């Protein structure tokens, strides 16, 4: 072996170790395993809450009639994961979206894991999922976009979700009236009280003027 080859062999290399775990992989697995709730951030839409089951690097979710509502998901989304202890935002990661085909081995494994975790599941849940619902695997990849010590500076506030609920035609009755009604009543009482005080002051001034007038006429 030449001296140059020996020097090159001894030089350090910056190539990544293919066997090394991805950055944040341990925290991701722990967070996913501890909390059954995550938020799916869909581009040009909003962030949707979803319950899930974590299975070997993928978050499994089911949506559709009778299940949690989710929009059409693009090929890539962001997942916002919470802390089980505080409920606050802990990690934000990118994830690839894979819709599982009913009857496939991946779909069968996913439904076998989802059904026991489904609250108030019925006997025909899997049959109904195959006919009407969508089972999706969300596979995180890459380094976390947000993690402890590197959160975005914005507050992540978002407008309320769309809803058909309304109270424009009828408003529930409140004991003593609603807040704005009470405030209006207080303003009216204050104005009436101020007017009474002003009327008393004017009457007092008139009485004083009359007494002065009588005194002058009697001299």
Secondary structure, DSSP 8 states (H G I E B T S, - for coil): --HHHHHHHHS------TTS--TTHHHHHHHHHH-SEEEEE-TTS-EEEEE-EEETTEEEEEEETTSB------SEEEEEEE-TTT-SEEEEEEEEEEE--TTSHHHHHHHHHHHHHSTT--TTHHHHHHHHEEEEEEEEEEEEEE-TT---SS-------------SS-----TT--HHHHHHHHHHHHHHHHHHHHHHHHHHHHHHHHHHHHHHHT-
